């Protein structure tokens, strides 16, 4: 279930960022809502030994899909994309780090 919800948010952000290129100004509010919804979802995920390997893969994939879409433009018109991209990047790194703790945790006694 985690995978399906993650895919929904990731696809939504890619689509919303792509739609900003169109002339419809009503779509501008959709992207921040999609990114913030994804962040709220990520904040609520509890990492453990069972879900951490999958979460790491999902975070890494989102860094190459939705995050790269948000940070692909660097002109003044894309400042909304850049702000949302950096916000999302921070939370992806946070979740990836929490997941890495469980996957890469080494016993201190060794």
Secondary structure by P-SEA (a helix, b strand, c coil): caaaaaaaaaaaaaaaaaacccccccccaaaaaaaaaaaaaaaacccccccaaaaaaaaaaaaacaaaaaaccccccaaaaaaaaaaaaaaaaaaaaaaaaaaacccccc
